[in-house]
Amino acid sequence: MDSASFGNVAEKLRRSTVHVLSGSRRSAGAGSGVICGPGLIITNAHVAREAAVRVELADGRSFPAQVVNRDIRNDLAELKVNAAGLAELLWRTNPVVRPGELAIAVGNPFGFLGALSTGVVHAVGPISGMGARPWIQAAVRLAPGNSGGPLADAEGRVIGINTAMMPGGVALAIPSNVVQTFLRRGTRPALGITVRPVAVQDSGKIGLLLLEVSSGGLADNASLLPGDVLTGVEGRSFRAIDDLSEALDQSEGSVLKLSFLRGGRSTVREVTVPLPHSRREAA
């Protein structure tokens, strides 16, 4: 790629990257976002922590934005703004990202708007200790304020959303196919529980101890109580702590069947939790 072509790609990425402000001060909750549709911006859930945020565009315009969809597990949030003439980016249609590819990151580190960093993709896949979900791991420089910005290929197509920096200088990005699934499915149902993984007595299996059940939440309405131990979902025992979250992500029906233990008893009970889905149709 010659310098003129790269300059065009870099400028396109900068025009479609926004500054997301989540607090009352400019430095509070600042991050980045990607324009990817009419009035549609994608960022990280840890950037858009409030129901309403403000976004600043590359052309200097500033707009209030509503957080219309937020998935803490996948660290993604969807924002809506009432603004015309937004320069949206394209997503790469082939989700396969290979080690050695050029990667371009754009964001707003420390409030410096439109900062660009280039490097190469090191690997794509899960990271030990961070669950089963895949990550794009790239040698690009990220800093506070880059979270939620685009990771793009040499043609300026988005391949991921920058999220974190690992020790050793490796940046982590959420792959584009995970983001597309998030947008297509709409709001992910939440059970309204706080859990801690525990060993299920005499079985060698994993359970999820309910530490807290939110009043009026799905789990509360299904009569689950703090102290209950969830042992499985849809007739399958838990094998990893992410199994429940993955079942919620993949659920297509209107209910979720959970197995649980109560009060130290060895008899496994089952409860049906209604799921108020609001999925979108695929485009």
N, C-alpha and C positions, 0 to 999 in steps of 0.2 A: 504494500500500500504506500503510495507517494504521500508527501506531506500535505498537498492540497486536499486529497481525498480524506486523509485522516482528520484534517482540520474541519471539513464539512461534517464528518461523523461526530466529532467532539462538540461542535456547535449545536447540532441537532439534539444531542443528549442533554446539553446544558439547558436548552430552551424547554425541555420536557421534564426537568427536575425541579421540584419546588422545595421551599423551605417550610417546614411544619413547626408551628409554635404552639405548645400545649399548655403553657403557663402564662401568668400575667406579665412576667419579665421576659425579655428577648432571649435570655440565656436559659430559662427554665423549660425543660422538656423539649428542647430544640432538636430537630432531626430533619430528615429529607423524605421526599415522596416522589412517586412516578405518575405522570399523567398518562393514562392508558385508555381513555374513552371520553365522550362528551360529559363534562362535569364530574368525571370519575378519577380519583387519585388513590393509589395503593401505597401504604407505608407499613411500618412495624407496629404491632399492638403496643409495644413498650414505648413508642414515640407518641401515639395518640391515646393517652391515658384518660382523657376526659371526654364527655359526650360531645363537646363542641371545641374546636381548635381554630387556629388561623393559619392560612397558607399564603406565602409570598411567592409570586411568580418571577421568572427570570427577567421579565420586562418591567418589573417594579410594582406591578399591581398587587394588591393585597385583598383577600376575601375571607370571610368567616366560612367554616366548613363544618358539616355535621358528620359524626362517626356513625355510619349506618350499619356497619357489620364489623365485628371484632372477634378474633379467635386467638385466645391467649396461648393455647397449646402450640399452634403453628406460628405464633408471633406475627399475625397479619391483621391489618385493619383497612377497611374501605371507607373513604371519605367522599362526600358529595359537596360540590360547590356550585353556586349559581353564577357561572361565568362563561362568556362566549369566547371563541377564538383561541381555545387551548390547543397547544401543539402536542398531540399525543404520540407516544412511541409505539412501535410494533413489537410484538412478541415473536420470537423465533418459533416457527411452526414445528420444527424438529426438536423435541425436547432433549435429545441426546447431546451431552456436552462431554468432550473428550479431553483428557490431560494433554497439555501442550498447546491448547488453543489460546489465542490472545484474549485477554479479558480487560475491559475498561470499566472503571468505577467512577461515578460522579456523585457528589454530595455537597454538604455544607459543613465541613468540619470546623468546629469552634466559631461558627457563624460566618466563615469565609465562603461566600456563595459561589457555586459552580466549580468547585475544586475537582480536578480530574487526576486519576492515577491509573497507570497501566501495569499489566503483569501477565502471567500465564496461569492457566488452570492447573492445579497440582493433582487433584483427585475429585471424584464425585461419589458420595456414599455416606453411610452412617459413621458416626464418630463414637468411639468407646466412651461410655459414661453419659452419653447424651441421647439415649433412646435409639429407636429403630429408624427414625426418619432420615432421609438423605440430605446431605449438604453439598453445595459446590464449594470447594476449598481452593482458593486462588491466592497467588502472591501479589496482591495489590494492597496499597497502604490505606487503611481506614483509621478514623479518629472519631471522638465524640461529635455527633452531628451528621455523620455519614449514614447512620442507620436509617433504613427505609428507602435509600436511593437505589438507582439501577446498577446492575452488573450486566454489561452488554458485550456482544461479540464484535468482531472486526467490522461488521457492516452496520453496527449501531442497533441491532435487535436485542431486546431484553432477554437474558437467559436466567436471571435471578434477581432477588431483592437482598441487598447487603444488610447484614444483621449484627455481626459481632466480629471481634478480632481475637484470635487465639494466641497464646504464648508462642513466640517464635516468628511472629509476623505473618501468619496465615489468616486470611479473611474468610469468613463464612457467609454464604448467601443461600437463601431459600430458593430452590429450583423453580423455574417458571411453570412447570406442570403442576406443582403444588399450589401455586398462586392461582392458576386457572381453575383448578378444582374448587378452591375457596370461593372464587367469584361465582362459579356456576351453581354451587350448592346453596349459597345464601347463608343466613345466620345458622351457626352450629348450635344445636340444643345443649343446654347446660343443666346438669342435675342439681346444682346448688349444694355441693358437698365439699368438705375438706378431708383428705384421706392421708393415711400413712401406710406404706407397705409393711406387712407382717407375715411371719410364717404361720401357716395353718397347722394346728397341733396334730401330730401323728400322721401327717399326710405328705410332708415335704413340699407342699405347694404354696403358692403365693396368695395372700389375701390382702384386701384393702380395708383397713380399720377406719370407720367413720369417726373423725374427730369432731366435726361440726356439720349440722344439717340446717341450711338456711330456711327460715320460716317462710312458708308459702311457695317454696321451690318445688321442682318436680319430685325430688326424693322425699321431701316432707309430705307432699300430697299422697305419695305412695306408702306412707306410714313407716318409712325407714327412720331409725333412731341413732343418735350418737352411741358408739359402743358396738353397733352391728359390724360384722366383718363380711364384706362382699367377697365371694369366692369364685364367681364366674359370670358369664354373660351368654345368653342364648344357648344354654346347655353346655357351654365349653368352659372348662376351668381356666383360671388365669395362669399364664406361663411367664408373663412379664408385666411390669407395672404400667406399661402403655396400652395394655389390651383393652381396658375400658374406654380410654380416649379414642382408640382406633375403631372400636365398635360404634361409638357415637358418630365419628366421622363417616363411617361406611353405611350407617343405618339408612334404609330406604322405606321402611314401614312406619306405622304410626305408634308402635310400642316397642319397648326394650325389656326383655326378661332378664332379671338379675337373680342370682342365687346368693344366699347369705346365711350366716350363723348369728344367733342371738343368745346372749346370756350364758356363754360358756357351754352351751349344749352342742352335742355332736350331730344333731339332726339338721340337715341343710333345708332351708326354706326357699321359696321362690316368690318373687313379687314382680308384677307387671307395671312398668312406668310408661304412661302416655307421653309421646314426643310431639310437641307442636312444631312440625317442620314448616319452613317457609322457603322451599327450594325454588330456584330459578330454572326455567327451561334452557337447555343448551342453545347457543346461537346457531 
